Amino acid sequence: MPSLKASSLGLIKIKQARKEKDWNVDDPQWLVEASKIIEPDKNWQDDKLYNIFAPGAALPTWKRFLKGQAISSNTFKAFCQVLNLNWEDVVERPPVDEVVSQANSSIAFSAYDDNWVGKQELLSQLINKLNSSCRILILTGITGIGKSATAEKLVFELLLKNCHQFISENFDNQKQAPDFISVGAKWLDKFGITIASEEHKEPQQILNKLVDYLQNNEFIVQMDSLEEILEGNEEEGWSNFRDEWWSKFFHAVLSSESFRSQLILTSQDLPTSIFTHGSRYQNFWHYQPLSGLTEEEQLELFDKMGLDIKADTSVKGYLKRIGSAYEGHPLALRVITGEIVSHPFNGNVLAYWSQYGDEIVEVEKAIEEGKAGRVSANDTLKLHNYTQKLKWSVRSRLEKTLNRLEKDAYYAYILLCAASEYRCAVKESWWLNLLQHWDDLPESWNEYKSQQLLDILRDRNLIEEVVENNEYLIRQHNLIRSIALEHLKKL
């Protein structure tokens, strides 16, 4: 059974409350009153003549309580109640640096490792925001773009320079309940705050305690895969929290007069309720979409992972072409580099290109033909699955993204697949015109509903917006286009 003890300030309150009762320290009435609280169904007043009291209610325990020594939590709370004190105002909280796991040095990051490259300027900007007034940072982007790794890199840098503590939650873990009460109670338990059984049915009490603790202590809270706890509909999009108490929690974080902790969120989809609440608190949150690695960062990654990029100029050229075809997608490039440095290629880039270079050439050809005017074509691209490891690591995650889209917003899925025939960035109207060729649209369909489909794809980071020659255009990332073309053939 967990034990509790009084803080220095709590001992002062206990001493004052005991004086107000005007009972002698050794008076058995203290134990009688505590027994009535611990086991209220028995007649303890008669039993005091025989020194019979409830379990835990003993004179030595009472005296340990008065000295600020640890006793069982049930007895501690009972003694506080006898003194008409709120036990939470009396108890000694564990030091903040002992609350979460063992120590920061024992944190096991799932995505950030020694092969991290680039984004230094972006990291500096985000750290400056978190060190100033930013309470909530939202990182978004397509699957595998480096959201979790970037979040963990930020955590590492913040813990290195500050005395923050760290706690994390991954909503992609299907074995854990994602509702606010379950997660909030778990966090409070890690903070050393006891939750009564009846409070598990009171989300407002859990919210109040959670916000109060994070408000007054310096924590970094990383929350991954928020898209797993979002829902919605065709008209409003799929970016609202399934459990409304999550929305209330983030609103409470933003609206607090002061807040010493920082929350770093990652999501494929935009959590629009945070945007709505955040409109009044612009300085307290920041939204950062992530893109792929630059060419320089790609070469740095290849070098760090063991490829000799200086041995042969042709090697560097092939690697640049691979990086460009994948638009610097970190997960895909890590998988490919891992294959090149392993058996049977053992670091031989030329041999890898000889085996799989045609897939990259196919992408390059489609892009060039698109620029030359052949904008639309039913290409066959295999960027997401031309090797077994790409199927395991990249295709599986892209499939999950598209399957979720098909389930949640079928017509947005149809539009994404149909528009995969576009090889380059085109006008918005070109995408919308594709819907006219689909026979199964409801009779009530209109232009407004078509526009909503684009908004859904934007919210899920499945289309990219660019400006070329002073004209606003939209496009698909090469990896998204590759798997969308595969789905299009099945429609």
N, C-alpha and C positions, 0 to 999 in steps of 0.2 A: 504494500500500500504506500503511495507517495506520502512524503512528510513535508511539513511546512514549519516555518519559524517566523517570529516577529522581527521587523526591521527596527532600527534605532528609533525612528520616529514612531513606529508602532508601539514600542515599549512605553514611550511617554504617554500615548493615548490609553494604553492598558492601565498604567498606574493611576491616571486621572479617573478613569471609569471605575476602577476598583475602590478608590476613595469615595466616590459618589454612592456606591452600594453600601459602604460602611459596615462590611462584614470582615471579620478576622480572616487572615490569610488561611488559617488551618480549619476554618469553619466548613463542615461537610456539606453545607447548603450549596456551595459552588458545584460540588460533584452531583448533588441531587438535581440541580437545575440543568446541568449539562446532560445528565442521564435522561431527563425528560425530553431533550431535543434529539438525542441519539436513538432512543427507543421510546417514543411517545405513548405507546400502548400500555405501558406498565405503571403501577403505582409506586414510584420511587420514594415518595415521602415517608412511607411506612418502613421501607427497607433500610433507611439511613441509620436506624437504631442498631442494625446488624452489620453496618459498613458494607452493604451490598450496593454496587453501582453498575452502570452500563459498561460494556467493554470499552476500555480506553480512558474512562473517567476514574482516575486514581489520584491520590494526593501527590505522589512523586511526579506524575505527568503534569498536574496543575502547576507545580512549582517550576518544572522545566519550562513550561509555557511562559510563566512570569519572568524567567531569566532570559528569554529569547532563544531557548534551545529547541531543536527540531522535535516535533511530535507528529503523530498521524494526522493527516489532513482532516478527517472527519471530526476528531476530537478538537483540533485547532479551531475549526469553524464553529463547533458547539460552544467552546469557551468564549469566543468572540461574541456569539449571539447572547450568551448569558450577560455579557458586559454591555450589551446594546451597541456593539461596534460592527461595522461592515468589515468582514475579514479581508477583503481586497484592499482596504485602506491601511491594514495593519501588517500584512504579510511582506516578507522580504523577497523581492524579485531576484532571480539569478542574474549575475552580471551579464550585460548584453553580449560580451565576447565568449560566453559559455552557452549561449542559447541554441545556436544552430550547429548541428553535427559536432565535430571535434574542433576543427580549426580551419581557417581558410586554405591552409596548405594541403588539406586532404580533399579538397573539392575535385571531383572527377568530371571534367568537361566532356560532353558527348560529341562536339563538332570542332571546337577550337583545338589546334595542336601545333607542333613545331613547324608544320608546312604552311602556316598562315603567311599570306603575302598581301601587300598593297593596302589601299584604302586609308593610308595614314592621315591624309588631309581630312577626310570625312570623319575618321575616328576622333581627331582633335576637336573638330567642330561639335560632335555629339557629346564628348566628354565635357567640353566647356558648358554646353547647355545643361547637362545633368549636374554639374557642379554649381550652377547658378540657381535658376528658378524652376527648371523643368522637373516635373514630378512623374510624368508618364511619357515614355518614348515608344513609338510604334514603328517597327521595322516590317515592311511588306515586300513581296516579290514572288515570282514563280517558285515552285518547288526546286530545291537544290541550288538556289542562287546565293546562298550563304547567310540566311537570316539568323539561324541559331549560332553559327560560328561567329558572326559579327556581334551578336548579343553577348556571347561568352567572352569574346575578346574585350568588350567594353567592361564586363564584370571583372575580368582579370586586371585591367588597367586601373579601375577604380579601387579595387581592393589593395592593389599594390601601393597606391598613393594616399589612401584614406583609411580610416578605422571602421569602415562599414562592415556589416555582416551580410551574409548571402543566404537566400532561400529560393528554391525554384519549383516550378510546376510544369509538367509536360502533358498537355491535354491529348496528345497522340497516344498516350498510354491507356489502352482500352480496359485495363484491369482496375483502374482507379475511377471512382465516381467523380464526375466533373461538376456536380452542382455546387452552388456557393456554400451551402451549409457544411457539406462534407469537407471541402477544401479549406474553408475558413476555420472549422474546428480543428482540422489537422495542423494548420499553421499555428493556431493559438496554443495547441499542445506542445509544439516545438518551442514556442516562446516561453513555456513554463506557466501558462495561464490555464487554470482548471475550468472546464466547462461542465456545469451540472447537466444531468441527463435531460431535464425538462427544457434546458436552453437549446438543445439540438432541434427543437421544434420552433424556435424563435429566431428567425434569420436577422431581425433587427438588432437583437442583443449581440449576436455574433459580429454583425457589421460594426456596431458601435465599439466593441472591444478591439476588433482588428484594426480599425482605422485609428483608434486612440493609441494603440501600441506602436503602429508604424509612424504615426504622427510625432511621437515623442522619442523614437529611437532611430538610429541610422541604419537602415537596411537597404540592400539591393534585392529586389524581387524580380526574378526572370520568369516569364510566363510564355511558354512555347505552344505553337499550333493552336492559336485562338480560333482558327476557322472551324475547329472541331466542336466548338460550343456556340456556334452561330446558326441562325435560322432566318427564315423570311418567307416572301412570296413573290410572285411575278411582278406585282406592282411596286412594292417597296424594296425589292432586292433581298439578298440573303445575307445581310450583315447586321442583324439584330441578335442580341444574346438570347439563347434558348431559355435561360433562367434569368428573369428580370432582376434578381438580386445582384448579379454581376454588374449590370448597368448601374444600379444604385451604388454599388461599391466604388466604381470608378468616378461616379459623380461626387460621392462623398470625399474621395481623395482630392479631386480638383477644387471642391468648394470649401475645404478646410482652411481656417485662417492661417495655419502654418503646417508644414509637413516636412519631416526630416528625411524620409525614405524616398527612394526612386524605384519606379516600376518600368521594366524593359519588356515590351511585348513583341512577339513575332506572330505574323499571320499571313496566309496567302490572300485572305479576303480583308477588305477594309471594315473594321468594326464601327459602323456609322454612328451608333449611339454615343460613342466617345466623341466623335466629331460634333454631334449635336450639343452635348453637354459642354464640350470644350470651347464652343464659340464665345462663351462669356469669360473664358480663362485662357486666353491665347498664350500667355507667357508660361503657363504651367504644363503644357504638353507640346509634343513635336511629332510630326509624321515624316518618316524617311523611307521612300521607296528605294530598293536596292537594284543595281544592274550588275552586269558581268564584269570580269577583270579586263583591264586595259591590255594592250599588246605587251607593254613592258612588264606588267604584273603577270601575264601568262608565261612569259619567258622566265621570270623569276620563280614561278611555281615549278616549271619543268626542271629548272636547275636545282631547286631545293629537293625535289623528289628523286634526283639521281641521274638526270639526263645530261650528257655533255653537249651543251648548246654551242660550244666554241670549236669543237673538233672539226667540223665540216660545215661550210656555208650552206650547202644544200639541206643539211639537217635542220638548221635554224629556219630555213625557208619553209620546209614541210611543217614544222611545228607551228609557225605563224599561220599557215593555211588551216591547220586543224583548229587552232584557237579562234580564228576568224569565223570559220563555219559554225562553231558552237557559240559564237558571240561572247566568248570569255566565261561560259557557264562553269562555275567552279567544280561542282560535283562531277559533271561529265568529263572535264579535263583531268581531274584527279583519277577517275576510273581508267581513262585512256592511258595516262602516264603510268599508272600502276601496272597495266598490261604490258606496256613497252619494257619496263625495267624487269619484268618477271619472265620466267620460262614460257615459251621458247625464244622470245626475242632478246632477252637479256640486255636491254638497253640499245638495241640496234633499231634506230628510227627508220633507216632506209628499208629494212626488211618489213617493218610494220606498215610503212607506206605502200610497199609493193603488194602487200596482202589486202589492205583496206583503203588505200588511197582513192580508189574509184568512187567510194561513197562521198568523200569530200569534194571530188571533182564534180559529181552530180549536183551538189548544192551550189558550188561556184557557177556552174553552167546555168542553173535556174535563175540565180541572182543576176547574172550578166544578161540573159535573155529578157528578164523582166525590165532591166534598165533600158534595153534596146527597143522595148515596145511590146514584147510578148508578155503582157502583164499576167495573163491567166493561163494556167495549164494544170492538168491533173498529173503532177509529178509523182514519182515513187521515191521518197526519201527514207533513209534508214538510220538517220543520226541517232535515234533513240534505242536502236536494237541490232546494230550490225555485228556485235559480238555478244557472247553469253553474259559477260560481266555488265555490259551496258543494259542488257535486258533485266538483269537482277537489280541493279542499282539505280538506273535512270528510268527505264521504261515503266517499271513497277510503280514508281512514284508519280509519273505523268499519267499513267492509267487511272490511278486513284483520284487524281485531280479531275480528269475528264468524266469519270464515272460519277463522281459527286455532282458535277455540273449537269450531267444528263438526268440524274435523279431529281435534282432541285429545280432546274430551269431548263426543261427540254428544248424549248425553241431557241434559247440562247446557245445551247449545245449544237443544235442544227445550224445556227448561223456561224458559229466558230468553225465547224467542219466544212460548210459550204465555202466560206471565205478562205479556207486553206489553199484554194486554187490560186489565189493572188500571190505572186512571187515577190512583190515589193509593196511598199507603202502606197495606199490609194486613198481617194476621198471617202469620207463617211458614207456618202450617198451610194457609192458602189457596193458597199456591204449591204446596205438596206435594200437595194434593188434585187439582191439575191433572193430575198424572201418571197418575191413575187412569183418565183418559179416553184414554190412549194405548195402542193395541192391540198395538204391536210391542215392548213391554217384555219382557225375558226372564222365563221362568217363575220363575226363582230370585230375582226382584227382591224387595226388602224395604225396610222403613222406614229402616234404616241406610244403604242405598245412596242412597235419596232425599235423606237429610241430607247425604251426601257431595257431591251435586250443588250444594247451596247453598254448601257450603264452597268448591267450585271457583269459583263465581261471586263469592264474597267475595274469594278470593285474587286474582281478576283485576279487582277493583274494578268489576264489572258490576252489582252491586246496592248500594244504600245503606241503612244502618241508622239509624232514627230512633226517638225516643221521643215519643209524643203522648198526652196525657191519661194519663200514667203507664203507658203500654202500649208494649211493644217491637214495632216494625213494620219492614217492609222495602219498598223501592220501587226503581224504575228512574229514572235521570236522563232528562230529557225527550228528549235526543238519542239515548240508547241505546234508549229506547222507540220513537222515531220509526223507526229503522232496523230494530229487532226486529219491529215490526208489518209492515214491508215483507217481511221474511223469512218471517213467519208465513203470509202469503198464498201463499207458494210451497210450503209443506209439504203 
